[in-house]
């Protein structure tokens, strides 16, 4: 069964029961309750993989304790290698084995050799997020950034905490280590957390789902059967769907975390208002970018290398792997390489050129680059993605009027407004009003009223609709 925060079963059963128990039990039992609920939540969606996940996490706990307690550098490195091999091995097997076997068989068949037989492996939910957090724990302890957790159930809680387990944000160990054994949440935290949850739920249900329902039919239609207008409407819908889908889910995760005393890092910051692709990646999936920077880009040498060629190799390597992290398919690798190329172009000349052209042109150009990139992200077959991209610039207008529902038109306008109003000063002020934590009676009353209204509308919409996907669920 699909595990998403925007399901009626989660909203009307799991979530209220979890909170009711959490708020009324003693502080000494709260972490244990979160752990039990998190294991039940994951078992709900992946009943077979939960045993592997828990077993691997327990083994990893003891391996990393050996890293911390060992005085010998070689011994530390050996246990680090064991930990990395365990966690990367799980990721490689469950997420990439099918991909590598399919490509290996393609090579064999091209050479006239019989392909090898293989039973396809089911992809466990959240495996990429699980792996990145186990890696950051091991590496942070090895580097001496933070001591390991003393209790095994605390480590299990860090890894499987359900608000962030399935789709992040990716919470680096050193950012949350001190919150696990000791934290407090106030009534204001609980109210604002629920408010933030409802904002994210609304982004997911009322915007992403509506646009996604339209986009799914357009993106699977052969390009020769599409007009210029439909192609643009399709990819615009997907572009806003993936943003409101993922940022909404992140808002929900941050909101739940806030309600139970955790301060998770922000994951999005108006990414479509970026003036360069470099800036886009500072604003989009921020925790992934931070992870890649601290655990891959800097260890490769980062900016402190002897030549521009090495710098560009580092950038393209990071984004090829970032693309592959998103999915075991060549279209994700191409998408990663596409962004890597534009990051290099930013450093060579593009950033300076866009600065001269001004803010409006820079934002429009960067948005167009990102939008075209989503074509390769969403369409698996490369020739089909190229054909779709060409159609966007064909000006092949349709003679048949396109019927769009009032709901779609309204949501598309809202998606544009909410995506770009951060460009303007008054837009930032409005956004700060909605997202800023204030403890005043008027603001708290407003938050509670808006939360209850949005929650009721979203639940009504979910129960009346059978379309409720989550794009990043499979990553």
Secondary structure, 3 states (H helix, E strand, C coil): CCCCCCCHHHHHHHHHHHHHHHHHCCHHHHHHHHHHHHHHHHHHHCCCHHHHHHHHHHHHHHHHHHHHHCCCHHHHHHHHHHHHHHHHHHHHHHHHHHHHHHHHHHHHHHCCCCCCCCCCCCCCCCHHHHHHHHHHHHHHHHHCCCCCCCCHHHHHHHHHCHHHHCCCCCCCHHHHHHHHHCCCCCHHHHHHHHHHHHHHHHHHHHHHHHHHHHHHHHHCCCHHHCCHHHHHHHHHHHHHHHHHHHHHHHHHHHHHHHHCCCCCCCCCCCHHHCCCHHHHHHHCCHHHHHHHHHHHHCCCCCCCCCCHHHHHHHHHHHHHHHHHHHCCCHHHHHHHHHHHHHHHHHHHHHHHHHHHHCHHHHHHHHHHHHHHHHHHHHCCCHHHHHHHHHHCCCCCCCCCCCCCCHHHHHHHHHHHHHHHHHHCHHHHHHHHHHHCCCCCHHHHHHHHHHHHHHHHHHHHHHHHCCCCCCHHHHC
